[in-house]
Amino acid sequence: MAAIFLATDNWYDLRDLANLTDAILDGADKILPFGVVYVLAALIGFVASFLIFVLPSQLYVGVYGERKIIGRMQSRYGPNRAGPFGLLQPIADAIKLLTKEALTPTKSDRVVMYIAPILFVAPAVLIFAVIPFGPRMVFADVPVSLLYFMAITSLPVISMFMAGWSANNKYSLFGAMRIVAMAISYEVPLVTALLAAVVITSNPASNGLSLQGMVLWADDFKIWVAFVSPLAFVIYFICVSAELNRTPTDIAEAESEIVAGYLTEYSGMKWGLFYGMDIGYALGASAFAATVFLGGWTFFGLEKWVPPWMIFIGKTHLFYFLFIWTRGTLPRLRADQLMAFAWKFLLPVAIFNLLVVTTERMWWSDQDYTKGLIYLIAAVNVLLAVVIVFAWAHFMGYRPDETPTRPRLVKNAGGYVPIGSEGKQ
């Protein structure tokens, strides 16, 4: 059967799941009242993107896979009790959360505390409306889909602040305030980094604010934006890690400092909604990165033989692996370190990167967007990325020679030493 499909001229159509939805909607339009088919199209988009892709990915990539991989990184097994190889552990966790009592403090703002998890879930569904899974597999291919994505992803901060404020708990409020401070701090270098990607992909043949247009640009020039502007890619990853409260930037939920931050008073399924949608937003950020920086559903011609949506899902999970990797290997930063890193390091580097990319874009336009020149620009930007990072770090006072190579005692590190113990080790 596969040989017959490959031999036909319609193999491209057979790989595109949009043909299946088109057939369903065309048939439904003939028997349903006028306008109902648009509601059906929205339901199909929700089922296809969220229930078929996001929900299984949450359970077996964000819960099972993440715990299993981190377990291996830390020389332990990870989940291995519920089901063969622990495969039923996500199901067991979900059942536990559904049956666990959701407590609400008596002095909390009960209405706001109940509404916050609901408002936290809604944007996680909406962000996938503009993500292109294939050539025609996008629910809303709007010209400004990048702006739409950025606007929707700014809403969860409000619901997290509502959750922390309504609990009437000082640790919850501290976590909520950290959430807002982190969002304000890291949104600026994040948008500046994305501007570099927009500048690169904007030309008379494509719209840089369209996510589908950015994928087509990468396919046309046979190069990913991550190679053309590696600094923008790295800055994006760091910024979304902070905004998603992923380790090592999870100061809003730092259990060693503020219990569980804004989630301290949440339990049961209300806590489960926050936890599950945290993974959903991380998957959305990974899908966005795969679209903008990694060529989306294209892979240098491989999409002619492999279904594009499979390529896209593979890239999304590959980027999500970076979140897992950093969580399993890096220690948590202090709150002041995290804020200083955003304003004193990431923002200046992002601005300088935008200046470089804008200059290159103007020169490239003077050369009539010759395809071969983009590879030269990419090679130059890789070298410049290393130079910019090291130069700015040196300017900010970083000296590799002064970095300790072995553990130091508290006294030698300049920490607190009790009176009378100066001579003790």
C-alpha positions as CSV (number, residue, x, y, z in Angstrom):
1,M,0.0,0.0,0.0
2,A,2.8,2.4,0.8
3,A,4.4,1.7,-2.6
4,I,1.1,2.6,-4.3
5,F,0.9,5.9,-2.4
6,L,4.4,6.8,-3.3
7,A,3.7,6.1,-6.9
8,T,0.7,8.4,-7.1
9,D,0.7,12.1,-7.7
10,N,-1.5,12.7,-4.7
11,W,1.1,11.5,-2.1
12,Y,1.4,15.1,-0.9
13,D,-2.4,15.2,-0.3
14,L,-2.4,11.9,1.5
15,R,0.1,13.2,4.0
16,D,-1.9,16.3,4.8
17,L,-4.5,15.8,7.5
18,A,-6.2,19.0,6.4
19,N,-7.7,17.0,3.6
20,L,-9.5,14.8,6.2
21,T,-11.0,17.9,7.9
22,D,-11.9,19.5,4.6
23,A,-13.9,16.4,3.7
24,I,-15.7,16.3,7.1
25,L,-16.5,20.0,6.9
26,D,-17.7,19.9,3.3
27,G,-20.0,17.0,4.1
28,A,-21.3,18.7,7.3
29,D,-21.9,21.9,5.4
30,K,-24.4,20.1,3.1
31,I,-26.5,18.7,6.0
32,L,-26.1,21.2,8.8
33,P,-27.8,24.6,9.1
34,F,-25.9,27.6,7.8
35,G,-23.0,28.7,10.1
36,V,-22.9,25.6,12.2
37,V,-20.0,24.3,10.2
38,Y,-17.8,27.1,11.6
39,V,-18.5,25.9,15.2
40,L,-17.6,22.4,14.0
41,A,-14.4,23.6,12.5
42,A,-13.4,25.2,15.8
43,L,-14.2,21.9,17.7
44,I,-12.1,19.9,15.2
45,G,-9.2,22.3,15.6
46,F,-9.5,22.0,19.4
47,V,-9.6,18.2,19.3
48,A,-6.8,17.9,16.8
49,S,-4.4,20.4,18.4
50,F,-5.1,20.1,22.1
51,L,-6.7,16.7,22.8
52,I,-4.7,14.7,20.3
53,F,-1.3,16.6,20.5
54,V,-1.1,18.7,23.7
55,L,-2.8,16.4,26.2
56,P,-0.9,13.2,25.3
57,S,2.4,15.2,25.2
58,Q,1.6,16.6,28.7
59,L,1.1,13.1,30.1
60,Y,3.9,11.2,28.4
61,V,6.5,13.9,27.5
62,G,6.0,16.5,30.2
63,V,5.2,14.2,33.1
64,Y,6.4,10.6,32.4
65,G,9.2,11.5,30.0
66,E,10.5,14.5,32.0
67,R,10.6,12.5,35.2
68,K,12.2,9.5,33.5
69,I,14.9,11.6,31.8
70,I,15.8,13.6,34.9
71,G,15.9,10.3,36.8
72,R,18.5,9.0,34.4
73,M,20.4,12.2,34.6
74,Q,20.5,11.9,38.4
75,S,21.4,8.2,38.4
76,R,18.0,6.9,39.5
77,Y,15.2,5.0,37.7
78,G,12.3,7.5,37.8
79,P,8.7,6.3,37.6
80,N,8.8,2.4,37.4
81,R,5.9,1.2,39.6
82,A,2.6,1.9,38.0
83,G,2.3,-0.3,34.8
84,P,5.1,-1.7,32.7
85,F,8.2,0.6,32.9
86,G,6.0,3.1,34.8
87,L,3.9,4.0,31.7
88,L,0.7,4.2,33.8
89,Q,2.2,6.7,36.3
90,P,0.7,9.8,34.5
91,I,-2.7,8.1,34.7
92,A,-2.2,7.3,38.3
93,D,-1.2,10.9,39.0
94,A,-4.3,12.2,37.2
95,I,-6.6,9.9,39.2
96,K,-5.0,11.0,42.4
97,L,-5.5,14.7,41.6
98,L,-9.1,14.1,40.6
99,T,-9.9,12.3,43.9
100,K,-7.9,14.6,46.2
101,E,-9.8,17.2,48.2
102,A,-9.3,20.8,47.0
103,L,-9.0,22.8,50.2
104,T,-9.7,26.6,50.3
105,P,-8.5,28.8,53.2
106,T,-11.3,30.4,55.1
107,K,-9.9,33.9,54.9
108,S,-9.1,33.7,51.2
109,D,-10.9,35.5,48.4
110,R,-12.8,32.3,47.4
111,V,-14.2,33.7,44.1
112,V,-10.9,34.9,42.7
113,M,-9.2,31.8,44.0
114,Y,-11.6,29.6,42.0
115,I,-11.5,31.7,38.9
116,A,-7.7,31.9,38.6
117,P,-7.1,28.2,37.5
118,I,-9.9,28.6,34.9
119,L,-8.3,31.8,33.5
120,F,-4.9,30.0,33.5
121,V,-6.2,27.2,31.2
122,A,-8.0,29.3,28.5
123,P,-4.9,30.9,26.9
124,A,-3.1,27.5,26.7
125,V,-5.9,26.4,24.3
126,L,-5.9,29.6,22.3
127,I,-2.1,29.8,21.6
128,F,-2.3,26.7,19.3
129,A,-4.8,28.3,17.0
130,V,-2.0,30.0,15.0
131,I,0.7,27.3,15.2
132,P,1.1,25.7,11.7
133,F,1.4,22.0,12.0
134,G,1.7,21.6,8.2
135,P,1.2,23.5,4.9
136,R,-2.5,23.8,5.5
137,M,-2.8,22.5,9.1
138,V,-3.3,25.8,10.9
139,F,-6.6,26.8,12.3
140,A,-6.1,30.6,12.0
141,D,-3.4,31.7,9.5
142,V,-3.6,35.4,10.3
143,P,-1.0,37.9,9.0
144,V,0.0,38.9,12.5
145,S,0.0,35.5,14.1
146,L,3.3,36.3,15.9
147,L,1.7,39.3,17.7
148,Y,-1.4,37.2,18.5
149,F,0.8,34.5,20.1
150,M,2.7,37.1,22.2
151,A,-0.5,38.8,23.3
152,I,-2.2,35.5,24.4
153,T,0.9,34.2,26.3
154,S,1.0,37.4,28.4
155,L,-2.4,36.6,29.9
156,P,-1.4,33.7,32.3
157,V,0.7,36.2,34.4
158,I,-2.6,37.9,35.4
159,S,-4.2,34.6,36.5
160,M,-1.0,33.6,38.5
161,F,-1.0,36.9,40.3
162,M,-4.7,36.4,41.0
163,A,-4.0,33.0,42.5
164,G,-1.2,34.4,44.7
165,W,-3.1,37.4,45.9
166,S,-6.4,35.7,46.6
167,A,-4.9,33.0,48.9
168,N,-4.3,35.5,51.7
169,N,-0.9,34.0,52.3
170,K,2.3,36.0,52.4
171,Y,4.3,33.3,50.6
172,S,1.7,33.1,47.9
173,L,1.9,36.9,47.5
174,F,5.7,36.8,47.4
175,G,5.5,34.3,44.6
176,A,2.9,36.3,42.7
177,M,5.0,39.4,42.9
178,R,8.0,37.5,41.7
179,I,5.9,36.3,38.7
180,V,5.0,39.8,37.7
181,A,8.6,41.1,38.2
182,M,10.0,38.2,36.1
183,A,7.4,38.7,33.3
184,I,8.2,42.4,33.1
185,S,12.0,41.8,33.1
186,Y,12.2,39.0,30.6
187,E,9.5,40.1,28.2
188,V,11.7,43.0,27.0
189,P,14.7,41.0,25.9
190,L,12.3,38.3,24.6
191,V,10.5,40.7,22.3
192,T,13.8,42.3,21.2
193,A,15.1,38.8,20.3
194,L,12.0,38.0,18.3
195,L,12.3,41.3,16.5
196,A,15.6,40.1,15.1
197,A,13.8,37.0,13.7
198,V,11.1,39.3,12.2
199,V,13.7,41.5,10.6
200,I,15.4,38.5,9.0
201,T,12.3,36.9,7.6
202,S,10.6,40.1,6.4
203,N,11.0,40.7,2.7
204,P,8.8,41.5,-0.3
205,A,7.9,37.8,-0.7
206,S,7.0,37.0,2.9
207,N,5.5,38.6,6.0
208,G,7.7,38.3,9.0
209,L,4.8,38.6,11.5
210,S,3.1,35.5,10.0
211,L,4.3,32.2,11.6
212,Q,3.4,30.3,8.4
213,G,5.3,32.9,6.4
214,M,8.4,32.4,8.6
215,V,8.2,28.7,7.9
216,L,8.0,29.3,4.2
217,W,10.9,31.7,4.4
218,A,13.1,29.0,6.0
219,D,12.0,26.5,3.4
220,D,12.7,28.9,0.5
221,F,16.2,29.8,1.7
222,K,17.0,26.3,3.1
223,I,18.2,27.6,6.4
224,W,16.8,28.0,9.9
225,V,16.6,31.3,11.7
226,A,18.4,29.7,14.7
227,F,21.5,29.5,12.4
228,V,21.1,33.0,11.0
229,S,20.7,34.6,14.5
230,P,21.9,32.2,17.1
231,L,21.8,34.9,19.8
232,A,18.1,35.5,19.3
233,F,17.5,31.7,19.6
234,V,19.5,31.5,22.9
235,I,17.9,34.6,24.4
236,Y,14.4,33.3,23.5
237,F,15.1,30.0,25.3
238,I,16.4,31.7,28.4
239,C,13.5,34.2,28.5
240,V,10.8,31.7,28.1
241,S,12.4,29.4,30.7
242,A,12.1,32.3,33.1
243,E,8.5,33.2,32.2
244,L,7.5,29.6,32.4
245,N,9.1,29.2,35.8
246,R,11.3,26.4,34.6
247,T,14.3,25.4,36.7
248,P,16.8,27.1,37.1
249,T,14.6,30.2,36.9
250,D,11.7,29.0,39.0
251,I,12.0,31.6,41.8
252,A,8.2,32.1,41.8
253,E,7.8,28.5,43.2
254,A,11.1,28.2,45.1
255,E,10.3,25.7,47.8
256,S,13.5,26.5,49.7
257,E,12.5,30.1,50.0
258,I,8.7,30.6,49.8
259,V,7.2,27.1,50.2
260,A,5.5,26.7,46.8
261,G,5.0,30.4,45.9
262,Y,1.7,31.4,44.4
263,L,0.5,27.7,44.6
264,T,1.1,27.3,48.3
265,E,-2.6,27.2,49.2
266,Y,-3.8,25.2,46.2
267,S,-4.4,21.5,46.3
268,G,-6.3,18.8,44.4
269,M,-7.4,19.4,40.8
270,K,-7.1,23.2,41.2
271,W,-3.4,22.7,41.7
272,G,-3.5,20.1,38.9
273,L,-4.8,22.7,36.4
274,F,-1.8,24.9,37.1
275,Y,0.6,22.1,36.9
276,G,-0.8,20.6,33.7
277,M,-1.1,23.9,32.0
278,D,2.5,24.8,32.9
279,I,3.5,21.9,30.8
280,G,1.0,23.0,28.1
281,Y,2.6,26.4,28.0
282,A,6.0,24.9,27.8
283,L,4.8,22.8,24.8
284,G,3.4,25.9,23.3
285,A,6.7,27.8,23.7
286,S,8.5,24.8,22.2
287,A,6.1,24.7,19.2
288,F,6.6,28.4,18.7
289,A,10.3,28.0,18.8
290,A,10.1,25.1,16.3
291,T,8.1,27.4,14.0
292,V,10.1,30.6,14.3
293,F,13.7,29.3,14.7
294,L,13.7,25.7,13.5
295,G,11.9,25.8,10.2
296,G,8.5,24.5,11.5
297,W,7.1,21.6,9.5
298,T,9.9,21.7,6.9
299,F,13.2,19.8,7.0
300,F,15.2,20.5,3.8
301,G,13.0,18.5,1.5
302,L,12.3,15.6,3.9
303,E,8.7,16.8,4.2
304,K,8.0,15.4,0.8
305,W,8.3,11.9,2.1
306,V,7.6,12.3,5.8
307,P,4.3,13.9,7.0
308,P,5.1,17.5,7.8
309,W,3.1,17.4,11.1
310,M,5.4,14.5,12.3
311,I,8.5,16.6,11.6
312,F,6.9,19.5,13.5
313,I,6.0,17.4,16.5
314,G,9.6,16.0,16.5
315,K,11.1,19.5,16.6
316,T,8.7,20.6,19.3
317,H,9.7,17.7,21.5
318,L,13.4,18.2,20.8
319,F,13.1,21.8,22.0
320,Y,11.2,20.7,25.0
321,F,14.1,18.4,25.8
322,L,16.2,21.5,26.4
323,F,13.8,22.5,29.2
324,I,14.3,19.0,30.7
325,W,18.0,19.1,30.3
326,T,18.4,22.5,32.1
327,R,16.0,21.4,34.9
328,G,18.0,18.3,35.6
329,T,21.5,19.8,35.5
330,L,21.4,23.5,36.7
331,P,20.9,24.9,40.2
332,R,18.3,27.6,40.9
333,L,19.3,31.2,40.6
334,R,18.6,33.8,43.3
335,A,15.9,36.3,42.7
336,D,18.3,39.2,42.5
337,Q,20.6,37.3,40.2
338,L,17.7,36.5,37.8
339,M,16.6,40.2,37.6
340,A,20.1,41.5,37.1
341,F,20.8,38.9,34.4
342,A,17.7,40.1,32.4
343,W,18.4,43.8,32.6
344,K,22.2,43.9,32.7
345,F,23.1,41.1,30.4
346,L,20.3,39.8,28.2
347,L,18.7,43.1,27.2
348,P,22.0,44.8,26.1
349,V,23.0,41.7,24.2
350,A,19.6,41.5,22.5
351,I,19.7,45.1,21.5
352,F,23.1,44.8,20.0
353,N,22.1,41.6,18.2
354,L,19.1,43.5,16.8
355,L,21.4,46.3,15.6
356,V,23.7,43.7,13.8
357,V,20.8,41.9,12.2
358,T,19.1,45.1,11.0
359,T,22.4,46.3,9.4
360,E,22.8,42.9,7.7
361,R,19.2,43.0,6.5
362,M,19.7,46.4,4.9
363,W,22.8,45.2,3.1
364,W,21.1,42.0,2.0
365,S,18.2,43.9,0.6
366,D,20.6,46.0,-1.5
367,Q,21.8,42.7,-2.9
368,D,18.3,41.8,-4.0
369,Y,18.1,39.0,-1.3
370,T,20.6,36.8,-3.0
371,K,20.1,33.3,-1.5
372,G,23.8,32.5,-1.1
373,L,24.4,35.6,1.0
374,I,22.2,34.3,3.9
375,Y,24.7,31.6,4.6
376,L,27.5,34.1,4.8
377,I,25.4,36.2,7.2
378,A,24.8,33.1,9.3
379,A,28.5,32.2,9.5
380,V,29.3,35.8,10.6
381,N,26.5,35.9,13.2
382,V,27.7,32.6,14.8
383,L,31.1,34.2,15.3
384,L,29.6,37.5,16.4
385,A,27.4,35.7,19.0
386,V,30.5,34.3,20.7
387,V,32.3,37.6,20.6
388,I,29.3,39.6,21.9
389,V,28.7,37.3,24.8
390,F,32.3,37.1,25.9
391,A,32.9,40.8,25.4
392,W,29.8,41.9,27.4
393,A,30.5,39.4,30.1
394,H,34.0,40.8,30.4
395,F,32.7,44.3,30.5
396,M,30.3,43.4,33.3
397,G,33.2,42.0,35.4
398,Y,33.2,38.3,34.6
399,R,36.8,36.9,34.8
400,P,37.1,33.2,34.1
401,D,40.5,33.0,35.8
402,E,38.9,34.1,39.1
403,T,36.2,31.4,39.0
404,P,36.9,28.8,41.7
405,T,37.7,25.3,40.4
406,R,37.1,23.5,43.7
407,P,34.7,23.9,46.6
408,R,35.6,26.6,49.1
409,L,34.9,26.9,52.8
410,V,32.6,29.5,54.0
411,K,35.4,31.5,55.5
412,N,37.4,31.5,52.2
413,A,34.3,32.4,50.2
414,G,33.7,35.5,52.2
415,G,30.6,34.2,54.0
416,Y,29.5,34.5,57.6
417,V,32.0,33.3,60.1
418,P,30.9,33.2,63.9
419,I,33.0,35.3,66.3
420,G,35.8,33.2,67.8
421,S,35.9,30.6,65.1
422,E,38.4,32.5,62.8
423,G,41.0,29.9,63.2
424,K,38.8,26.8,62.8
425,Q,38.2,25.0,59.6
